[in-house]
Amino acid sequence: MADHEVRLRTWVKATEAEIRTGLLGYVSVLYGDLLLDGLVLRRTADDRYAISFPARTDRNGKRHPFIRPIDNEAREAIERELLWQLGESAEFTP
């Protein structure tokens, strides 16, 4: 991962209907001089937490990310850091 620190800015809990589908809430983070909105915390089918990054879907159903980690190692590092910060946040109740 790059030298910039990932910092949790806001956490907004999802609705009960969204939570039933595995979407737990919305995350906004600071990364260097960038504010990254639209990240989503999900619970996967195998009951682990994962961060989804914002993307658009084209008419053929293909996803095109607006922002994303450059590789799986970076994604895992970002997820670990954000999940740790969420765990330290009083507002976080999945």
Secondary structure in CASP SS format (residue, H / E / C, confidence):
PFRMAT SS
TARGET T0000
AUTHOR 0000-0000-0000
METHOD secondary structure of the structure
MODEL  1
M C 1.00
A C 1.00
D C 1.00
H C 1.00
E C 1.00
V E 1.00
R E 1.00
L E 1.00
R E 1.00
T E 1.00
W E 1.00
V E 1.00
K E 1.00
A C 1.00
T C 1.00
E H 1.00
A H 1.00
E H 1.00
I H 1.00
R H 1.00
T C 1.00
G C 1.00
L E 1.00
L E 1.00
G E 1.00
Y E 1.00
V E 1.00
S E 1.00
V E 1.00
L E 1.00
Y E 1.00
G C 1.00
D C 1.00
L E 1.00
L E 1.00
L E 1.00
D E 1.00
G E 1.00
L E 1.00
V E 1.00
L E 1.00
R E 1.00
R E 1.00
T C 1.00
A C 1.00
D C 1.00
D C 1.00
R C 1.00
Y E 1.00
A E 1.00
I E 1.00
S E 1.00
F C 1.00
P C 1.00
A E 1.00
R E 1.00
T E 1.00
D C 1.00
R C 1.00
N C 1.00
G C 1.00
K C 1.00
R E 1.00
H E 1.00
P E 1.00
F C 1.00
I C 1.00
R C 1.00
P C 1.00
I C 1.00
D C 1.00
N H 1.00
E H 1.00
A H 1.00
R H 1.00
E H 1.00
A H 1.00
I H 1.00
E H 1.00
R H 1.00
E H 1.00
L H 1.00
L H 1.00
W H 1.00
Q H 1.00
L H 1.00
G H 1.00
E H 1.00
S C 1.00
A C 1.00
E C 1.00
F C 1.00
T C 1.00
P C 1.00
END
